[in-house]
Amino acid sequence: MGDNVDDVQKVDEEITNEVQEASSEEKVSGSKKKKEMPLRSFVWKHFFKLPEGQRGKCHYCRKTYAAHSTNSGTTGLKNHLERCRVHKNLKVANDVKQQTLIRKKGKAKGDGTAKVMHVGFNREACRMALVKMIVKDELSFNFVEAEGFLEFMETCCPKFEVPSRKTITRDILELYQNKKGLLKSVLSSNK
């Protein structure tokens, strides 16, 4: 996923360079132009308007399409955006709701069994798992601010924002209060 973000940043840099080159060419020609209207369609967030005519260039796959204001409009650009494979791949990689198939090994060692499950990303579940890990492994609260842990989390789960040690402390106290209340209710019902 980190590669996709790097790819998008590289494409953005290339587009910025192209825009600067195109604007410097316009200044050299010295021709008088009409005042430009702002681009209103959402597709222009994904396309670069080419200076040589009524065309747009896709930020993702770099193909050009007609975008004449009276003849073709931006429908062709919109249709391309829906079909653009590079854009779809980036969209799927950044989608929080997107689920992933994983292979989970059997509980017993040497069991040899495995099952395939689909999992989605859940921030709260990740945060509670982190809290339980700190409690079970008796780690210090500042473990979440250690450079090695932050680097590990950025690599394996870049969607998860690691909470601060103060937030972890609050979450652990909340978990303790919940478990304490649950234990009290179980003990009182068994009297």
C-alpha positions as CSV (number, residue, x, y, z in Angstrom):
1,M,0.0,0.0,0.0
2,G,2.9,2.4,0.7
3,D,4.0,1.9,-2.9
4,N,0.7,3.1,-4.2
5,V,1.0,6.3,-2.1
6,D,4.5,6.8,-3.5
7,D,3.3,6.2,-7.0
8,V,0.5,8.8,-6.6
9,Q,3.1,11.3,-5.2
10,K,5.4,10.7,-8.2
11,V,2.5,11.2,-10.6
12,D,1.6,14.4,-8.8
13,E,5.1,15.7,-9.1
14,E,5.3,14.9,-12.8
15,I,2.0,16.7,-13.4
16,T,3.2,19.7,-11.5
17,N,6.3,19.8,-13.7
18,E,4.1,19.5,-16.9
19,V,1.9,22.4,-15.7
20,Q,4.9,24.6,-15.1
21,E,6.3,23.8,-18.5
22,A,3.0,24.5,-20.2
23,S,2.5,27.8,-18.5
24,S,6.1,28.9,-19.4
25,E,5.3,28.0,-23.1
26,E,2.2,30.2,-23.0
27,K,4.1,33.2,-21.7
28,V,6.6,32.9,-24.5
29,S,3.9,32.9,-27.2
30,G,2.5,36.2,-25.8
31,S,-0.9,35.8,-27.4
32,K,-3.8,37.5,-25.7
33,K,-6.3,35.0,-24.1
34,K,-9.8,35.2,-22.8
35,K,-10.4,34.9,-19.0
36,E,-10.5,31.2,-18.2
37,M,-13.5,29.8,-16.4
38,P,-12.9,27.6,-13.4
39,L,-13.3,23.9,-14.1
40,R,-16.6,22.7,-12.6
41,S,-16.7,19.0,-13.2
42,F,-15.3,16.6,-10.5
43,V,-13.4,14.7,-13.2
44,W,-10.9,17.5,-13.4
45,K,-9.5,16.4,-10.0
46,H,-8.3,13.3,-11.9
47,F,-7.3,14.9,-15.2
48,F,-4.8,17.6,-16.3
49,K,-6.2,20.0,-18.8
50,L,-3.8,20.1,-21.7
51,P,-2.8,23.6,-23.1
52,E,-2.8,22.7,-26.8
53,G,-6.5,22.1,-27.1
54,Q,-9.6,20.8,-25.5
55,R,-8.1,17.6,-24.1
56,G,-7.5,16.1,-20.7
57,K,-4.7,13.8,-19.6
58,C,-5.4,11.1,-16.9
59,H,-3.3,11.6,-13.7
60,Y,-3.1,7.8,-13.3
61,C,-2.5,6.1,-16.7
62,R,-1.4,9.2,-18.7
63,K,-3.8,8.7,-21.6
64,T,-5.4,11.8,-23.2
65,Y,-9.1,12.2,-24.1
66,A,-11.3,14.8,-25.8
67,A,-12.9,17.3,-23.4
68,H,-14.3,20.0,-25.7
69,S,-16.7,22.3,-23.8
70,T,-19.5,22.2,-26.4
71,N,-18.9,19.0,-28.4
72,S,-18.0,16.2,-26.1
73,G,-18.0,17.7,-22.6
74,T,-16.5,15.7,-19.8
75,T,-18.5,12.5,-20.3
76,G,-15.6,10.8,-22.0
77,L,-13.3,11.7,-19.1
78,K,-15.9,10.4,-16.6
79,N,-16.3,7.1,-18.5
80,H,-12.5,6.7,-18.7
81,L,-12.2,7.3,-14.9
82,E,-14.7,4.5,-14.3
83,R,-12.7,2.1,-16.5
84,C,-9.2,3.2,-15.6
85,R,-7.4,0.2,-14.1
86,V,-4.7,2.2,-12.3
87,H,-7.3,4.4,-10.6
88,K,-9.4,1.4,-9.6
89,N,-6.3,-0.3,-8.0
90,L,-5.5,2.9,-6.0
91,K,-9.1,3.2,-5.0
92,V,-9.3,-0.4,-3.7
93,A,-6.0,-0.1,-1.9
94,N,-7.1,2.9,0.0
95,D,-10.7,1.7,0.8
96,V,-11.2,1.1,4.5
97,K,-14.2,-1.1,3.8
98,Q,-12.3,-3.4,1.5
99,Q,-11.9,-6.9,2.9
100,T,-8.9,-9.2,2.5
101,L,-8.7,-13.0,2.3
102,I,-6.3,-14.5,4.8
103,R,-5.2,-18.1,5.5
104,K,-5.3,-18.9,9.2
105,K,-3.4,-22.0,10.5
106,G,-4.9,-24.5,12.9
107,K,-4.5,-24.0,16.6
108,A,-2.5,-27.1,17.4
109,K,1.2,-27.2,16.3
110,G,1.8,-29.6,13.4
111,D,-2.0,-29.9,12.9
112,G,-1.6,-29.0,9.2
113,T,-5.1,-27.7,8.9
114,A,-5.9,-24.2,7.7
115,K,-9.0,-22.1,6.9
116,V,-9.5,-19.1,4.7
117,M,-11.3,-16.1,6.2
118,H,-12.2,-12.7,5.0
119,V,-11.3,-9.8,7.3
120,G,-11.8,-6.1,7.1
121,F,-9.9,-3.2,8.8
122,N,-11.5,-2.1,12.1
123,R,-9.7,0.7,14.0
124,E,-11.4,0.0,17.3
125,A,-10.7,-3.7,17.1
126,C,-7.0,-2.9,16.4
127,R,-6.9,-0.4,19.3
128,M,-8.4,-2.9,21.7
129,A,-6.0,-5.7,20.5
130,L,-3.1,-3.3,21.2
131,V,-4.4,-2.5,24.7
132,K,-4.9,-6.2,25.5
133,M,-1.3,-7.0,24.2
134,I,0.2,-4.3,26.5
135,V,-1.7,-5.7,29.5
136,K,-1.0,-9.4,28.8
137,D,2.7,-8.9,27.9
138,E,3.1,-6.4,30.8
139,L,4.6,-3.8,28.4
140,S,5.2,-0.2,29.5
141,F,2.7,2.4,28.2
142,N,5.4,4.2,26.3
143,F,6.0,1.1,24.2
144,V,3.5,2.6,21.6
145,E,5.8,5.6,21.2
146,A,9.0,3.5,20.6
147,E,10.6,4.1,17.2
148,G,10.8,0.4,16.3
149,F,7.1,-0.3,17.1
150,L,6.0,2.8,15.1
151,E,8.1,1.6,12.1
152,F,6.6,-1.9,12.4
153,M,3.1,-0.6,12.5
154,E,3.6,1.7,9.5
155,T,4.9,-1.3,7.5
156,C,2.3,-3.9,8.5
157,C,-0.8,-1.8,9.0
158,P,-0.4,1.7,7.6
159,K,-4.2,2.4,8.0
160,F,-3.9,2.2,11.8
161,E,-3.1,5.4,13.7
162,V,-1.2,4.3,16.8
163,P,-2.6,6.1,19.8
164,S,-0.4,7.9,22.3
165,R,0.6,6.5,25.7
166,K,-1.9,8.7,27.4
167,T,-4.7,7.3,25.3
168,I,-3.5,3.8,25.9
169,T,-3.6,4.5,29.7
170,R,-7.2,5.7,29.4
171,D,-8.2,2.7,27.3
172,I,-6.6,0.3,29.8
173,L,-8.4,1.9,32.7
174,E,-11.7,1.7,30.7
175,L,-11.0,-2.0,30.0
176,Y,-10.3,-2.6,33.7
177,Q,-13.6,-0.9,34.7
178,N,-15.5,-3.0,32.1
179,K,-14.0,-6.3,33.3
180,K,-14.5,-5.4,36.9
181,G,-18.2,-4.6,36.4
182,L,-18.6,-7.9,34.4
183,L,-16.9,-9.9,37.2
184,K,-19.1,-8.2,39.8
185,S,-22.3,-9.1,37.9
186,V,-21.2,-12.7,37.5
187,L,-20.3,-13.1,41.2
188,S,-23.5,-11.4,42.3
189,S,-25.6,-13.6,40.1
190,N,-23.9,-16.8,41.5
191,K,-24.8,-16.0,45.2
